[in-house]
Amino acid sequence: MTAVTDCGRRGLRAWPAVEPATTHLYLHDNRLTVVPGAVGALTRLRVLDLAGNQLQGLPFEIGRCGALEYLYLHANRITELRPEIGDLSRLVYLNVNLNPLSRWGDALCGLTVLAELRAESTGLEALPETLAGLVQLRELHLRSNLLTDLPEQTARLRNLRFVNLRDNRLSAVPPSLAGLPRLRELDLRQNAIDSAPEFLAALPCLDKLDLRWNRIAQDDPVVESLRARGVLVHC
């Protein structure tokens, strides 16, 4: 049974009373600065929306919300993801966009069914090696960060369908993307890439490639090869 508590956009400064049986809790766009340890008592919670508050972190008790599937944390002031997030073994969606994240630690460990990770505009300079454990990941959103490459472990994410690396500091297409047989859409806009590597033409499922606002010539041979086989390429 679904039990929804919707307290979004109410100007709340303190955590409201929440029934233990709640499955969907919406507290987005308030003025919350702290999540109390009492959140750990919400063991039936499947959706937790804390976006658009003033949170600097989460309590360790968040790891007790074992039924959680969707966690919205975007547009807060979070600088570090607690390792207890890795205890959320049913989590399929995690959004940490627009947080000044400087440390990930072991937060991704244990998220073996995570399908979509959004970490845009977080100031990321490098991805944690623990990313390799997200074996069910299908979408990876990393727009507007400070990335210059992706770790070799990215090649282990063989279920990835969509990767967004727009507006980073890439000077070349990351070689680890060559190991993604199910990749369908790749967004590389607004980087400093000057050529398309041959491995892009070997990606069997690639359907759309966006290379706009780089330094790649329209007559790049790899681009022409992809277009010839029917891939939608913006360049």
LUMFI-576978 format. One record per residue (C-alpha): x, y, z. Coordinates in steps of 0.001 Angstrom, whole numbers, padded with zeros to 6 digits, always signed. Layout:
<rs>
XYZ/...
</rs>
This chain:
<rs>
+000000+000000+000000/+001241+003481-000918/+001294+006075+001873/+002227+009551+000637/+003316+012538+002727/+003653+015670+000602/+005130+018672+002409/+006907+020212-000538/+007104+024004-000982/+005770+024894+002467/+008623+026959+003798/+009460+024341+006432/+012505+024933+008600/+012081+021800+010728/+011404+018157+009949/+007660+017455+010127/+005915+014581+011874/+005952+011592+009524/+004024+008362+009936/+006291+005281+010140/+004297+003595+007360/+005076+006376+004862/+006333+005099+001495/+006663+008413-000400/+007982+011507+001394/+008204+014825-000459/+010022+017644+001341/+011455+019444-001669/+011845+023225-001892/+011729+024041+001799/+014324+025558+004148/+015507+022437+005904/+019083+022474+007180/+019107+019128+008999/+017655+015672+008453/+017097+014056+011873/+018196+010559+012765/+014502+009694+013009/+014538+009233+009231/+015992+005796+009940/+012651+004677+011358/+011024+005035+007934/+011796+001489+006901/+009007+001354+004297/+010111+004510+002523/+010552+004045-001226/+010803+007676-002396/+012553+010499-000514/+012641+013946-002106/+014829+016460-000269/+015738+018616-003271/+015970+022379-003014/+016725+022721+000683/+019804+023897+002614/+021158+020522+003715/+024872+020058+004257/+024661+016328+004743/+022607+013330+005828/+022638+011391+009116/+024117+007885+009253/+020601+006589+009957/+019759+007093+006268/+021299+003667+005729/+018418+002080+007646/+015904+003081+004964/+016395-000252+003273/+013330-000027+001034/+014425+003262-000556/+014416+003254-004373/+014502+006968-005323/+016600+009575-003541/+016475+013228-004643/+019161+015410-003070/+019778+017976-005790/+020133+021710-005136/+021403+021514-001574/+024767+022289+000064/+026016+018749+000529/+029806+018412+000426/+030156+014704+001220/+028023+011625+000647/+027859+009384+003678/+029072+005786+003232/+025736+004592+004662/+024115+005509+001337/+025846+002386+000099/+023565+000365+002394/+020546+001333+000269/+020685-001872-001740/+017352-001226-003522/+018223+002265-004738/+017666+002640-008492/+017847+006459-008812/+020174+008954-007149/+020231+012682-007920/+022948+014844-006345/+023016+017604-008981/+023927+021122-007857/+025756+020185-004670/+029387+021188-003952/+030502+017581-003576/+034182+017301-002755/+034146+013735-001427/+032224+010626-002412/+034005+008138-000170/+032351+004722-000276/+028845+006043-000888/+028495+004129-004152/+029554+000782-002719/+026627-001590-002466/+024377+000229-004960/+024322-002779-007249/+020870-002068-008743/+021349+001681-009289/+020141+002447-012816/+020463+006242-013012/+023042+008525-011412/+022803+012307-011762/+025816+014290-010582/+025736+017451-012685/+027282+020748-011549/+028975+019270-008482/+032559+020419-009113/+033752+016863-009731/+037360+016673-010943/+037503+012869-011011/+035069+010013-010547/+035541+007604-007637/+036843+004135-008476/+033828+002700-006664/+031804+003710-009722/+032819+000340-011168/+030454-001409-008767/+027358+000123-010361/+026931-002841-012668/+023263-002104-013486/+023802+001579-014278/+022030+002672-017471/+022275+006462-017332/+025221+008562-016158/+024706+012334-016067/+027897+014333-015434/+027260+017632-017198/+029045+020819-016086/+031849+019397-013985/+035662+019609-014152/+036388+016155-015562/+039419+015676-017805/+038925+011916-018262/+036992+008935-016967/+038583+006121-014939/+039418+002820-016622/+036788+001176-014415/+034064+002908-016445/+034479+000134-019008/+032939-002278-016491/+029591-000465-016676/+028469-002573-019584/+024780-001776-019143/+025253+001958-019753/+022900+003311-022428/+023309+007080-021943/+026310+009166-020914/+026274+012959-020611/+029698+014619-020355/+028684+017998-021713/+030597+021052-020478/+033605+019413-018847/+037343+019733-019556/+037878+016793-021867/+040592+017118-024509/+039818+013671-025917/+036980+011167-025863/+037629+008946-022799/+039064+005577-023978/+037095+003689-021318/+033916+004358-023311/+035148+001816-025857/+034092-000958-023494/+030382-000049-023436/+028581-002365-025869/+025072-001085-025057/+025829+002646-025257/+023159+004368-027358/+023589+008090-026704/+026738+010058-025913/+026736+013805-025240/+030183+015429-025436/+029205+019023-026145/+031267+021960-024890/+034612+020292-024355/+037991+020699-026108/+037995+017523-028203/+039736+017821-031588/+039075+014406-033147/+036712+011447-032938/+038521+008185-032060/+037976+005089-034187/+036446+003124-031324/+033295+005255-031571/+032563+003683-034945/+032871+000244-033332/+030220+000841-030656/+027467-001475-031924/+024433+000234-030378/+025420+003904-030707/+022455+005806-032121/+023214+009448-031256/+026475+011326-030773/+026626+015033-029946/+030016+016680-030549/+028945+020290-030928/+031121+023105-029567/+034334+021093-029728/+037159+021341-032273/+036161+018457-034521/+035995+019013-038273/+032764+018280-040121/+034639+015924-042449/+036238+013930-039627/+036447+010359-041020/+034947+008729-037933/+032039+011190-037981/+031449+010424-041660/+031579+006685-040958/+029011+006965-038185/+026680+009047-040322/+027000+006540-043152/+025674+003793-040910/+022716+005917-039755/+023946+007335-036447/+022616+010821-035668/+025780+012903-035232/+025754+016589-034301/+029120+018195-034945/
</rs>
